[in-house]
Amino acid sequence: MISAIAVGKLLRTAAVVLFGLTMLAMSLTGCQDQDRVTVENQQRVRPGMTFEEVVDILGPDYEKKRSGVSLGDVEVSVEHDVYVWRQDGRRIEVEFDDNVVEESRFYSENPPVEPEDS
């Protein structure tokens, strides 16, 4: 017969192993925070892509804003949906027309890092 202390140790060991396997699975599947707002990802966003394809690249954390044009007293009705992804002082703005990418832009508040001399 197994004692209560042995069962407790076995359960604790199983919990630690399960936690370790869960963390490993999360890191392999990309469930942890990712650096998605990058120049490389902005360049992957191409005209003609759907909104869903862009979300697959940049992630589900975005904000939506409208973009329109007006010229003085003349009101021009050219509106597009613009979605913005932000991360660590960087942002990617993607302009859509009828759920299709028209263009994307990358902005950074951080100056580029110069390589150190060896």
Stockholm file with secondary structure:
# STOCKHOLM 1.0

chainA/1-118         MISAIAVGKLLRTAAVVLFGLTMLAMSLTGCQDQDRVTVENQQRVRPGMTFEEVVDILGPDYEKKRSGVSLGDVEVSVEHDVYVWRQDGRRIEVEFDDNVVEESRFYSENPPVEPEDS
#=GR chainA/1-118 SS CCCHHHHHHHHHHHHHHHHHHHHHHHHHHTCSCCCCSSHHHHHHCCTTCBHHHHHHHHCSCCEEEEEEEEETTEEEEEEEEEEEEEETTEEEEEEEETTEEEEEEEEESSCCCCCCCC
#=GC SS_cons         CCCHHHHHHHHHHHHHHHHHHHHHHHHHHTCSCCCCSSHHHHHHCCTTCBHHHHHHHHCSCCEEEEEEEEETTEEEEEEEEEEEEEETTEEEEEEEETTEEEEEEEEESSCCCCCCCC
//
